[in-house]
Structures are given as C-alpha cells and as structure tokens.
Amino acid sequence: MGCLHVDSSRDEIGDILARELYVSAGIDPSQAPGAPRVAAAVLGESYLQAVPRGEMPGNALLRRDGPRWVINVRDGLNARQLNHAIAHELGEWFLRCKGYAEPDVEELSGRVAAAICVPRVAFVAARARLGDDLAALSAEFRVSQSLMALRVAECLGVPTALITRRVVRTRGAAWEWPPTREQWMAFVAQIRAQPNGIRVSQLGDARGRVVLRAG
C-alpha cells in the first residue's frame, strides 16, 4: 500500500463553508452547477487561465494577478478533472478570504471543494432518483468515485474508509477504524475473508482503490 496514513475529519465543516460560498455567489446549490460556474460568479468571468501541460506541476494553481484572483489550470483536463481542480482552488481562495491560517487552508480546502462539487441538497435529490449507484452519482456531479464515496459518507453519516496506495481517508459516523498502517493492512485482509457487516467495494475509475462501508 505504500506510505499510508489516516485522515479523519468532521464532516459538517465543508458543508457550512460551501453553503456560505454559494450564498455569496448568489447561486442555488440545489442546481449543483459545478465549480467553474461558482468560481465565475465570485472571481469574475475571466478568472480561468489555461497553461500548457509542461508548465504546471499540478492541475491547478490559485494566484493573484494585480487586484484580482485567477486560477491557472493545466491545458487538456477533462470535465471531471477541471471541476475537481477549480473546486479545490476556489475552496482555498474562500478560506483565505475568511482569514483561515495556512495549515487550516490546506486541511480544509479539500472538504470545502467536495461540498462545492456535491452540495448536500443536490445530493439528496440525486440519490432519490439514482439510488446508491456510485458510478451514476459520480457522473451526475462530474466528480471521481473517490470524491463521491467520501461525500456520500458525509451526507448520510455512514462510517466509510477510502483506501488508496498512499492514504486512508475516513468519513461519516465514528467507527473503530485501525490507527496504524500495519493494522489497516491486516484489517483489510480480515474483512475480505470475513466481512462482519462491512461492505468492501473496488472503485471503477481508479485502479487499486477500495472503499469500506460499515453498518
């Protein structure tokens, strides 16, 4: 599994901040318009600047350009990648505007980004139509199945762990998840052999990623 650590979080903080951002943008979150539109509403229509792939180390970068903020994005991103990238930088911008310290900005921006992409009110409506089909929900909101799995846990409170090669992220209600890398590896092997009420699923859009859902 490589270098593994656990990232636990309070689920509601992303919702609270994203809701404030939607209010400031004057956009109805129930429509789930996607991060590019929300960013245009708060940063201005010309906020987005494409950069050749070889000139950017990541998918997006928030920066000041004189009196305004712009988001540089790597040229050639697909719709899902663009939505993710802009949401993360938009979350970072909003946290900085609200005076959050840099360590908190880094910690919280991902959670705010997820709630920007998948507003809770829109998720409830989509789930009523699509059920618990993770692939269908991901396509509905133009997000990865990894983000969607964590967002489902945040919205429904189901204890959930997303396991990648480098990190384990937990969401939902409190659960007695393993505290160390070695224990996680043993735990996954045990659950595969004997689930004990924990559902194990492989994500369809990311190789090697596993989701555990308890209860």
CORDAZI-V664823 format. One record per backbone hydrogen bond with DSSP energy under -1.0 kcal/mol. CO is the residue of the C=O (numbers start at 0). NH is the residue of the N-H. If there is no record, write none. Layout:
<<CO NH> <CO NH>>
//
This chain:
<<4 167> <6 169> <11 15> <12 16> <13 17> <14 18> <15 19> <16 20> <17 21> <18 22> <19 23> <20 24> <21 26> <27 30> <28 31> <33 37> <34 38> <35 39> <36 40> <37 41> <38 42> <39 43> <43 46> <46 70> <48 72> <50 74> <51 54> <52 55> <58 73> <60 71> <62 69> <64 67> <67 64> <69 62> <70 48> <71 60> <72 50> <73 76> <77 81> <78 82> <79 83> <80 84> <81 85> <82 86> <83 87> <84 88> <85 89> <86 90> <87 91> <88 92> <89 93> <90 94> <91 95> <92 96> <93 97> <94 99> <95 98> <100 104> <101 105> <102 106> <103 107> <104 108> <107 111> <108 112> <109 113> <110 114> <111 115> <112 116> <113 117> <118 122> <119 123> <120 124> <121 125> <122 126> <123 127> <124 128> <125 129> <126 130> <132 136> <133 137> <134 138> <135 139> <136 140> <137 142> <143 147> <144 148> <145 149> <146 150> <147 151> <148 152> <149 153> <150 154> <151 155> <152 156> <156 172> <158 213> <159 170> <160 211> <161 168> <162 209> <166 163> <167 6> <168 161> <170 159> <174 176> <179 183> <180 184> <181 185> <182 186> <183 187> <184 188> <185 189> <186 190> <187 191> <188 192> <189 193> <194 197> <198 212> <200 210> <205 208> <208 202> <209 162> <210 200> <211 160> <212 198>>
//
